[in-house]
Amino acid sequence: MNKDTAHSLSSPRGTSITLLVLAILLTSATLRAPITGVGSLIGQIQADTGLSHTMTGMLTTLPLIAFAIFALVAPKLSRRFGMEWTLIYCMVALTAGIAIRYFPNTLALFAGTALIGSAIAVCNVLIPGLIKREFPHKVGLMTSLYTSSMNMWAAIASGISIPLSNSFLGWRGSLSSWVILSIVTTLIWLPQLRRKPAKISSNGSVTSRKSGSVWRSSVAWKVTIFMGLQSVMFYVGITWLPEILHEQGMSPGKAGWMLSLMQIMSMAGSFIMPLIASRMRSQKLLAASSAALFLIGFGGIWLGLPSFAPLFIMLIGLGCGTTFSLVILFFSLRTRTAEQAAELSGMAQSIGYLLASIGPTLFGFLHDRSGNWDTPLATMVFISLFAIAFGFLAGRKGYIHPE
């Protein structure tokens, strides 16, 4: 380590950056875990509340609807209060939402879930812009750390939800246990209120373009649709795959760990992909081949081959991780400024999650109407073809504004 590096790490600026990285990583942990933990507990929630498959699907659909609504206002909140203050407010709201779900009535379950989704939505939008602003030369590395941390904690949530629910906590306590992590994360953000944002160079993040022009960009729409399609795959997977595997003969505990395996593979994919993609001029083949993993994975589950189920789950997980991290990376690679990155992030996550919000509920509805999982799984195979096409289009080199 040279003297300059040692000095930067030991300086107040270096300490502040270290805390910022820690805050980003802890925030990423809270953006998936409170939602992915629901999938493993679907059976217990239905048994205790008497909810239908369609209504249970709303537990993962509600956050997506909130994502779609609040992603649009996130850039405005950031301009009004600043990124750091907005993120802290959201962490407080997230903590409240997780706590509300502990109360023993169905209304609290859905109200807490909606509040959780609203808070996560704003964080989802602002973190990529914050990364572009503070780490303009390390976007690939920070995106890799951010998305892989998110998926790692999602995997942990999927794996420990049932063991926690089988303890004295019950399924409500299992869902509410994440309040501890959200409180710690909120406290870690507090020192960031004292630091000044990184100075931006002339080709950095001061935009002169009118806010909203991102909506007229064809590149932005390609990224947005790709975002929506890959989100459908992920949220359908975490909601229904455990129950599908259980009906195919797998024990509930093992089915829950299959969901955890999916998240582990997602974590691996989300860590590796940004490091590779950020060094390439075009990501079209990477995006298309990543989306093709959904076709193989959901197609294999549809065929009903129990002995190959872990392989298909791994492929779905790898597809989730690689496509999601590519989308997050596109927010930086397809924009020239931090403000543009936030605008693209808001647009893509609003429209993208609106598309994704249809997934879990529609999947449950198709099962309720058909009485089996064949029709829903065939639908996923069909949707994966569009994901491949739009992944190819979104991966082409370019910017949301040509100049």
C-alpha positions in Angstrom: 0.0 0.0 0.0 1.5 3.4 -1.0 1.5 6.5 1.1 -1.3 8.1 -0.8 -3.6 5.1 -0.4 -2.8 4.8 3.2 -3.5 8.5 3.8 -6.8 8.3 1.9 -8.0 5.5 4.0 -7.0 7.1 7.3 -8.2 10.6 6.4 -11.6 11.9 7.4 -12.7 11.6 3.8 -11.5 8.0 3.7 -13.4 7.1 6.9 -16.5 8.8 5.6 -16.3 6.8 2.3 -15.9 3.6 4.3 -19.0 4.4 6.3 -20.8 5.3 3.1 -19.9 1.9 1.5 -21.1 0.2 4.7 -24.4 2.1 4.6 -25.0 1.2 1.0 -24.3 -2.5 1.7 -26.5 -2.6 4.7 -29.3 -0.8 2.8 -29.0 -3.4 0.1 -29.6 -6.0 2.7 -32.9 -4.4 3.7 -34.2 -4.0 0.2 -34.9 -7.7 -0.5 -35.0 -9.6 2.8 -38.3 -8.3 4.1 -40.0 -9.4 0.9 -38.2 -12.6 0.0 -38.9 -14.1 3.4 -42.6 -14.2 2.5 -42.2 -16.8 -0.2 -41.1 -19.6 2.2 -43.9 -18.8 4.6 -46.8 -18.7 2.0 -48.2 -22.0 3.2 -48.2 -21.0 6.9 -49.7 -17.6 6.1 -52.5 -19.2 4.1 -53.2 -21.8 6.8 -53.4 -19.1 9.5 -55.2 -16.4 7.7 -57.3 -18.4 5.2 -56.2 -16.2 2.3 -56.6 -17.5 -1.3 -53.7 -18.0 -3.6 -54.6 -14.7 -5.4 -54.7 -12.7 -2.1 -51.5 -14.3 -0.9 -49.9 -13.3 -4.1 -50.7 -9.7 -3.2 -48.2 -9.9 -0.4 -45.4 -9.8 -3.0 -47.5 -7.7 -5.5 -48.2 -4.8 -3.0 -44.5 -3.9 -2.7 -44.2 -3.9 -6.5 -47.2 -1.6 -6.8 -45.5 0.7 -4.3 -42.3 0.4 -6.3 -44.2 1.6 -9.4 -45.8 4.6 -7.6 -43.0 5.8 -5.4 -40.1 5.3 -7.9 -41.5 8.2 -9.8 -41.3 10.6 -6.9 -38.0 9.4 -5.6 -35.9 11.8 -7.8 -38.1 14.7 -6.7 -37.7 13.8 -3.0 -34.0 13.6 -3.5 -33.9 17.1 -5.0 -36.1 18.4 -2.2 -34.4 16.9 0.8 -31.0 15.6 -0.5 -30.2 11.9 -1.2 -28.9 11.2 2.3 -31.8 12.7 4.2 -34.3 10.9 1.9 -32.6 7.6 2.4 -32.7 8.0 6.2 -36.4 8.9 6.1 -37.0 5.8 4.0 -35.1 3.6 6.5 -37.3 4.9 9.3 -40.5 4.1 7.2 -39.1 0.7 6.4 -38.5 0.0 10.1 -42.1 1.0 10.9 -43.5 -1.2 8.1 -41.6 -4.3 9.3 -42.8 -3.7 12.9 -46.4 -3.2 11.8 -46.5 -6.7 10.2 -46.1 -8.3 13.7 -49.6 -7.2 14.7 -52.0 -10.2 14.6 -54.5 -9.1 11.9 -54.6 -9.3 8.2 -54.9 -5.5 7.7 -51.6 -4.9 9.6 -50.0 -7.6 7.4 -51.0 -5.8 4.2 -50.5 -2.2 5.6 -47.0 -3.0 6.8 -46.2 -4.7 3.5 -47.3 -1.6 1.6 -45.2 0.7 3.8 -42.2 -1.5 3.3 -42.7 -1.4 -0.5 -42.9 2.4 -0.5 -39.7 2.8 1.5 -37.8 0.3 -0.6 -39.0 1.9 -3.8 -37.3 5.2 -3.1 -34.1 3.5 -1.9 -34.1 1.3 -5.1 -34.1 4.5 -7.2 -31.6 6.6 -5.3 -28.8 4.1 -4.6 -27.7 3.7 -8.2 -27.6 7.5 -8.6 -25.6 7.8 -5.4 -23.1 5.2 -6.6 -22.7 7.1 -9.9 -22.2 10.4 -8.0 -19.8 9.1 -5.3 -18.0 6.4 -7.2 -17.9 7.5 -10.9 -14.8 5.4 -11.6 -15.9 2.4 -9.7 -19.4 1.9 -10.9 -18.9 -1.7 -11.9 -17.3 -2.7 -8.5 -19.9 -0.8 -6.4 -22.8 -2.2 -8.4 -21.4 -5.6 -8.0 -21.1 -5.2 -4.2 -24.5 -3.6 -4.0 -26.5 -6.2 -6.0 -24.6 -9.2 -4.6 -25.2 -8.0 -1.0 -28.8 -7.6 -1.8 -29.1 -11.1 -3.1 -27.0 -12.6 -0.3 -29.4 -11.3 2.3 -32.3 -12.3 0.2 -30.9 -15.8 0.3 -30.5 -15.7 4.0 -34.1 -14.5 4.4 -35.4 -17.3 2.3 -33.4 -19.9 4.2 -34.1 -18.9 7.7 -37.7 -17.9 7.5 -39.1 -21.3 8.2 -36.7 -22.2 11.0 -37.5 -18.9 12.7 -41.3 -19.4 12.2 -41.0 -22.9 13.7 -39.5 -21.3 16.9 -41.5 -19.3 19.4 -41.6 -16.4 16.9 -44.1 -17.9 14.6 -44.4 -16.6 11.0 -45.2 -13.1 12.1 -42.1 -12.9 14.3 -40.1 -14.4 11.4 -41.2 -11.6 9.1 -40.7 -8.9 11.8 -37.2 -10.0 12.8 -35.7 -7.9 10.1 -36.5 -4.8 12.1 -33.2 -5.1 13.9 -31.2 -4.9 10.7 -33.2 -1.9 9.5 -32.6 0.0 12.8 -28.8 -0.6 12.5 -28.8 0.5 8.9 -30.6 3.8 9.8 -28.0 4.5 12.5 -25.1 3.9 10.0 -26.6 6.5 7.6 -26.6 9.3 10.2 -22.9 10.2 9.8 -23.5 10.7 6.1 -25.5 13.9 6.9 -22.2 15.7 7.8 -20.3 14.8 4.6 -20.2 16.8 1.4 -21.0 15.0 -1.9 -18.1 14.2 -4.1 -17.1 16.9 -6.6 -18.3 16.2 -10.1 -16.1 16.8 -13.1 -17.3 18.6 -16.2 -18.4 15.4 -17.8 -19.9 14.2 -14.5 -23.3 14.7 -13.0 -24.6 18.2 -13.5 -27.3 17.9 -16.1 -28.7 20.7 -18.2 -31.5 18.7 -19.7 -35.1 19.1 -18.7 -36.3 16.6 -16.1 -38.6 14.1 -17.7 -36.9 14.0 -21.1 -35.8 10.4 -20.2 -39.4 9.3 -21.0 -38.9 10.2 -24.7 -35.8 8.0 -25.0 -36.1 4.7 -26.9 -33.0 3.4 -25.0 -34.7 4.2 -21.7 -37.8 2.2 -22.7 -35.7 -0.8 -23.7 -34.0 -0.8 -20.3 -37.4 -0.3 -18.6 -39.1 -3.2 -20.3 -36.1 -5.4 -19.7 -36.3 -4.4 -16.0 -40.0 -5.3 -15.9 -39.6 -8.7 -17.5 -36.7 -9.8 -15.3 -38.6 -8.5 -12.2 -41.6 -10.7 -13.2 -39.3 -13.7 -13.2 -37.8 -12.9 -9.8 -41.0 -12.1 -7.9 -42.9 -15.0 -9.3 -40.0 -17.3 -8.3 -39.7 -16.1 -4.7 -43.5 -16.2 -4.3 -44.5 -19.5 -5.8 -41.5 -21.8 -6.5 -41.5 -23.3 -2.9 -45.2 -24.3 -3.2 -44.7 -25.6 -6.7 -41.8 -27.8 -5.6 -43.8 -28.9 -2.5 -46.7 -30.1 -4.7 -44.1 -31.9 -6.9 -43.1 -33.9 -3.9 -40.5 -31.9 -2.1 -40.8 -31.2 1.7 -41.7 -27.7 2.8 -38.3 -27.3 4.5 -36.3 -28.4 1.5 -38.5 -26.3 -0.8 -37.6 -23.3 1.3 -33.9 -24.1 1.0 -34.3 -24.4 -2.7 -35.5 -20.8 -2.7 -32.3 -20.0 -0.7 -30.3 -21.9 -3.3 -31.9 -19.7 -5.9 -30.8 -16.6 -4.0 -27.3 -17.9 -3.6 -26.9 -18.3 -7.3 -28.5 -14.9 -7.8 -25.9 -13.5 -5.5 -23.1 -15.1 -7.4 -24.4 -13.9 -10.7 -25.0 -10.3 -9.5 -21.4 -10.1 -8.1 -19.7 -11.4 -11.3 -21.8 -9.8 -14.0 -21.2 -6.1 -13.3 -17.4 -6.7 -13.2 -17.5 -8.3 -16.6 -20.2 -6.1 -18.2 -18.6 -2.8 -17.2 -15.5 -3.6 -19.1 -17.4 -4.3 -22.4 -18.5 -1.9 -25.1 -21.8 -3.7 -25.5 -23.7 -6.0 -23.2 -26.3 -7.2 -25.6 -25.1 -10.9 -25.7 -24.6 -10.9 -22.0 -28.1 -9.7 -21.4 -29.8 -12.0 -23.9 -27.9 -15.1 -22.6 -28.7 -14.2 -19.0 -32.4 -14.0 -19.8 -32.2 -17.3 -21.6 -31.5 -18.9 -18.3 -35.2 -18.2 -17.3 -36.3 -20.1 -20.4 -34.3 -23.2 -19.4 -35.1 -22.9 -15.7 -38.9 -22.4 -15.8 -39.2 -24.7 -18.7 -37.5 -27.5 -16.7 -39.8 -26.9 -13.7 -42.7 -27.0 -16.1 -41.6 -30.4 -17.4 -41.8 -31.7 -13.8 -38.4 -33.5 -13.4 -37.9 -33.6 -9.6 -34.4 -35.0 -9.7 -33.3 -32.0 -11.8 -35.2 -29.4 -9.8 -32.1 -28.1 -8.0 -30.4 -27.5 -11.3 -33.4 -25.6 -12.7 -33.6 -23.5 -9.5 -29.9 -22.7 -9.8 -30.4 -21.5 -13.4 -33.3 -19.3 -12.5 -31.3 -17.9 -9.6 -28.3 -17.2 -11.8 -30.6 -15.5 -14.4 -32.2 -13.4 -11.7 -28.8 -12.2 -10.4 -27.2 -11.5 -13.8 -30.2 -9.7 -15.3 -30.9 -7.6 -12.2 -27.3 -6.5 -11.9 -27.2 -5.6 -15.6 -30.3 -3.4 -15.2 -28.8 -1.6 -12.3 -25.5 -1.2 -14.2 -27.5 0.1 -17.2 -28.7 3.0 -15.1 -25.1 4.2 -15.0 -23.9 3.0 -18.4 -26.8 4.4 -20.4 -26.6 7.9 -18.7 -24.0 10.6 -18.6 -24.9 12.2 -15.2 -26.0 11.2 -11.7 -29.3 13.0 -12.1 -29.9 11.2 -15.4 -29.1 7.9 -13.7 -31.7 8.7 -11.0 -34.3 9.7 -13.6 -33.7 6.5 -15.6 -33.7 4.5 -12.4 -37.1 6.1 -11.4 -38.6 5.5 -14.8 -37.4 1.9 -15.2 -38.3 0.9 -11.7 -41.7 2.5 -11.9 -42.9 1.0 -15.2 -40.8 -2.1 -14.7 -42.2 -3.0 -11.3 -45.7 -2.1 -12.5 -45.3 -4.9 -15.1 -43.8 -7.1 -12.4 -46.7 -6.5 -10.0 -48.9 -8.4 -12.4 -46.7 -11.5 -12.1 -47.3 -13.1 -8.7 -51.1 -12.3 -8.6 -51.6 -13.5 -12.2 -49.6 -16.6 -11.5 -51.8 -17.4 -8.5 -54.9 -16.5 -10.4 -54.0 -18.9 -13.3 -53.4 -21.6 -10.8 -56.8 -21.0 -9.1 -58.6 -21.1 -12.4 -56.7 -24.1 -13.9 -56.2 -26.1 -10.7 -52.6 -26.9 -11.7 -49.2 -25.2 -12.3 -48.9 -26.1 -16.0 -50.6 -23.0 -17.3 -48.7 -20.5 -15.1 -45.4 -22.1 -15.8 -46.1 -22.2 -19.6 -46.8 -18.4 -19.3 -43.4 -17.9 -17.7 -41.7 -19.7 -20.5 -43.5 -17.5 -23.0 -42.5 -14.3 -21.1 -38.9 -15.4 -21.0 -38.7 -15.1 -24.8 -39.5 -11.4 -24.6 -37.0 -11.0 -21.8 -34.3 -12.4 -24.2 -35.3 -10.0 -26.9 -35.4 -6.9 -24.8 -32.2 -7.9 -23.0 -30.5 -7.9 -26.4 -31.9 -4.4 -27.2 -31.2 -2.9 -23.8 -27.6 -4.2 -23.9 -26.7 -2.3 -27.1 -24.1 0.5 -26.5 -25.7 3.9 -26.2 -27.1 6.6 -24.0 -30.6 7.8 -23.2 -29.6 11.1 -24.9 -27.4 11.0 -28.0 -25.5 14.1 -26.9 
